[in-house]
Amino acid sequence: MASGSGAPFCSLNKPAFSQEQAAELVERVFGLKVSKLKPLPSYDDQNFHVRVAESEGKGENAEEYVLKIINCEDSRNPELIEVQTQIMMFLNKEGFPVPTPRFTKEGALMFLESVETPSGTKAYMVRLLSYLPGQTVATVPVSPRLLYEIGQLAARLDKTFTEKFEHPLINSLHRGDFIWNLANLPLLKPFIHSLGPGSQLEVVKEIIEQFTAKIAPKLRLFRPSINHGDLNDHNILVDKDSASPDGPQFKVSGILDFSDMSYGYYVFEVAIAIMYMMIESRDPLSVGGHVLAGFESVIPLTPEERGALFLLVCGRFTQSLVMAAHTSLLHPENKEYLMITAKTGWKQLMILFEMGQEAVEKIWFETAKKYST
């Protein structure tokens, strides 16, 4: 992960605050009285759903937040976290359904909490974000209409970041060796042996080799953009659309987790969205066409970008599956959450790899074409 400076050095360890410590943090830093608090699943940060007591004598409704305690390594880069937070505030003003921060008692966007441990002082950046209700895409039946909307959302997000957002610290989104940026797929090599010997390892090696030979030399031909970078089925919230003429369906109601933002390319975002929408789909091979059609209704891809899409989707599968295996070895207590994608991800990747680029593209591109005819 990318790192900055300004906090004591530490390895990338998930924070381990108790519920009592988290509640005390909310009261001390943000001046809010916690009435209920529960942990939320997370990858390498620690999150809590916080319910704040009603204001005394005012009859106001209780408020809900997410307390986000950022892992120690990423907390060493406060400029990056500030830009991510500013982007969320900017997107909220632009009409996107995203969380926004609650300021500390001192009027700051975030707070650095230092903790003494047997191995020394560790520091964690803390934010309190508004809580967005809704169901995650992973928990609902996903229709072609919803996939199309998610593709549109991915394109609108990147277009808005890239064309409108300005900030003096924006260059912090150039994250260099950030392992989750698709351009950095070859950086997975030191981690692939977490998979153990077998067909999975061989497929991963082949994808990295093909990426290095076919995609890396063409990156300069792709249009650059800022990427959300993690539009997965747990980071997109949906609600029922009762106004649908086809009966109740789901529509996007929230976008979560901006911690993987970085400079990349427009085609990266659509590839990432396709990959994650395939995970829970009953018809995974058709997913790419619906998402692509939605994306191209806002940002049509160039021939070079379309030609890279298959390997980029395979590359994102590879990143997710390899890093899940590696991180599970380091943090077996969080294995259930870390391996969510792997439950079906390996099956989907193997199908893509065995069918090959030409056959998969034919399905995706013909499905997308139907939207324009």
Residue pairs with C-beta under 8 A, 6 or more apart in sequence:
1 12
1 44
1 71
1 73
1 74
1 178
1 179
2 74
2 77
2 80
2 175
2 176
2 177
2 178
3 73
3 74
3 76
3 77
4 76
4 77
4 78
4 79
4 80
4 172
5 76
5 77
6 76
6 78
7 72
7 75
7 76
7 78
7 112
7 123
7 125
8 114
8 120
8 121
8 122
8 123
9 76
10 72
10 73
10 119
10 120
10 122
10 123
11 72
11 73
12 44
12 71
12 72
12 73
12 74
13 71
13 72
13 73
13 122
14 42
14 44
14 45
14 46
14 71
14 331
14 334
15 45
15 46
15 69
15 70
15 71
15 72
15 124
16 46
17 25
17 46
17 69
19 37
19 38
19 39
19 48
22 37
22 48
22 50
22 67
22 69
23 34
23 37
23 50
25 67
25 69
25 113
25 126
26 32
26 34
26 37
26 50
26 52
26 65
26 67
26 128
27 33
27 34
29 104
29 105
29 111
29 113
29 126
29 128
30 102
30 103
30 104
30 105
30 128
31 105
32 50
32 52
32 53
32 63
32 65
32 102
32 128
33 52
33 53
34 50
34 51
34 52
34 53
35 51
35 52
35 53
35 62
36 50
36 51
37 48
37 49
37 50
37 51
37 67
38 48
38 49
39 46
39 47
39 48
39 49
40 47
40 48
40 49
40 66
41 47
41 234
41 337
42 337
43 327
43 337
43 338
44 71
44 74
44 327
45 68
45 69
45 70
45 71
45 74
45 259
46 68
46 69
46 71
47 66
47 67
47 68
47 69
48 66
48 67
48 69
49 64
49 65
49 66
49 131
50 64
50 65
50 66
50 67
50 128
50 131
51 62
51 63
51 64
52 62
52 63
52 64
52 65
53 62
54 60
54 61
54 62
64 130
64 131
64 133
65 102
65 128
65 129
65 130
65 131
66 99
66 128
66 129
66 130
66 131
67 126
67 127
67 128
68 126
68 127
68 128
68 129
69 113
69 124
69 125
69 126
70 81
70 124
70 125
70 126
70 127
70 259
71 124
72 122
72 123
72 124
74 80
74 81
74 125
74 259
75 81
75 112
75 123
75 124
75 125
76 123
77 172
78 110
78 112
78 125
79 169
79 172
80 169
80 172
80 173
80 175
81 110
81 125
81 127
82 109
82 110
82 169
83 167
83 169
83 170
83 172
83 173
83 261
84 258
84 259
84 261
85 101
85 109
85 110
85 127
85 258
86 109
86 167
87 161
87 165
87 167
87 258
87 261
88 98
88 99
88 100
88 101
88 129
88 258
89 100
89 101
90 164
90 165
91 98
91 157
91 160
91 161
91 255
92 98
92 100
94 160
94 164
96 156
96 157
96 160
96 255
97 132
97 237
97 252
97 253
97 254
97 255
98 132
98 254
98 255
98 256
98 258
99 129
99 130
99 131
99 132
99 254
99 256
100 129
100 130
101 109
101 110
101 127
101 128
101 129
101 130
102 128
102 129
102 130
103 109
104 110
104 111
109 127
110 125
110 126
110 127
111 125
111 126
111 127
112 123
112 124
112 125
112 126
113 123
113 124
113 125
113 126
114 121
114 122
114 123
115 121
115 122
115 123
115 124
132 237
132 253
132 254
132 256
133 237
133 239
133 253
133 254
134 237
134 238
134 239
134 253
134 254
135 237
135 238
135 239
135 250
136 233
136 234
136 235
136 236
136 237
136 238
137 146
137 150
137 233
137 234
137 236
137 237
137 238
137 277
137 280
138 233
138 234
138 279
138 280
138 340
140 238
140 250
141 250
142 250
142 277
142 280
142 281
143 249
143 250
144 286
144 290
145 246
145 249
146 238
146 249
146 250
146 251
146 252
147 277
147 287
147 290
147 291
147 294
148 290
148 291
148 293
148 294
148 297
148 371
149 251
149 252
149 294
150 231
150 236
150 252
150 273
150 277
150 291
150 294
151 270
151 273
151 290
151 291
151 292
151 293
151 294
151 295
151 296
151 297
152 294
152 295
152 297
152 298
153 231
153 236
153 252
153 255
153 294
154 228
154 231
154 269
154 270
154 272
154 273
154 291
154 294
154 295
155 266
155 269
155 270
155 294
155 295
155 296
155 297
155 298
155 299
156 298
157 228
157 231
157 255
157 269
158 225
158 226
158 227
158 228
158 266
158 269
158 299
159 225
159 298
159 299
161 225
161 226
161 228
161 261
162 224
162 225
162 226
165 226
173 226
173 261
173 262
173 263
174 262
174 263
175 181
175 262
175 263
177 184
177 187
178 184
178 260
178 262
179 187
179 188
179 319
179 323
180 229
180 230
180 260
180 262
180 319
180 323
181 227
181 229
181 262
181 264
181 268
182 264
182 268
182 271
182 272
182 312
182 315
182 316
182 319
183 216
183 219
183 264
183 265
183 268
185 207
185 208
185 211
185 212
185 215
185 315
185 318
185 319
186 208
186 211
186 212
186 216
188 204
188 208
188 318
188 319
188 322
188 323
189 208
191 322
191 323
191 325
191 326
192 201
192 204
192 205
192 208
192 322
193 201
194 322
194 325
194 326
194 328
194 329
195 201
195 204
195 321
195 322
195 325
199 350
200 321
200 346
203 349
203 350
203 353
204 318
204 321
204 322
206 353
207 311
207 314
207 315
207 318
207 353
208 318
210 311
211 311
211 315
214 308
214 311
215 308
215 311
215 312
215 315
218 304
218 308
219 265
221 302
221 304
222 265
222 266
222 267
222 302
222 304
222 305
222 308
223 265
223 266
223 267
223 302
223 305
224 263
224 264
224 265
224 266
225 263
225 264
225 265
225 266
225 268
225 269
226 261
226 262
226 263
226 264
227 260
227 261
227 262
227 263
227 264
227 265
227 268
227 269
227 272
228 255
228 258
228 260
228 261
228 269
229 260
229 261
229 262
229 264
229 268
229 269
229 272
230 257
230 259
230 260
230 272
231 255
231 269
231 272
231 273
231 276
232 272
232 276
232 279
232 341
233 276
233 277
233 279
233 280
234 256
234 340
235 255
235 256
235 257
236 252
236 254
236 255
236 256
237 252
237 253
237 254
237 255
237 256
238 250
238 251
238 252
238 253
239 250
239 251
239 253
240 248
240 249
240 250
240 251
241 248
241 249
241 250
241 251
242 248
265 305
266 299
266 301
266 305
267 301
267 305
267 308
267 309
267 312
268 312
269 295
270 291
270 292
270 295
270 301
270 309
271 308
271 309
271 312
271 313
271 315
271 316
272 316
273 291
273 295
274 287
274 288
274 291
274 292
274 309
274 313
275 313
275 316
275 317
275 320
276 316
276 341
277 287
277 291
278 284
278 287
278 288
278 313
278 348
279 341
279 344
279 345
279 348
280 344
281 287
284 348
284 351
285 351
285 355
285 360
285 363
286 363
286 367
288 309
288 313
288 360
288 363
288 364
288 367
289 363
289 364
289 365
289 366
289 367
289 368
289 370
290 367
290 368
292 301
292 309
292 364
292 365
292 367
292 368
293 367
293 368
293 370
293 371
293 372
295 301
296 368
297 371
301 309
306 361
306 365
309 361
309 364
310 352
310 357
310 360
310 361
311 357
313 352
314 349
314 352
314 353
317 345
317 348
317 349
317 352
318 349
320 341
320 345
321 341
321 342
321 345
321 346
321 349
324 338
324 339
324 341
324 342
325 339
325 342
327 334
327 338
328 334
328 335
328 338
328 339
331 338
352 360
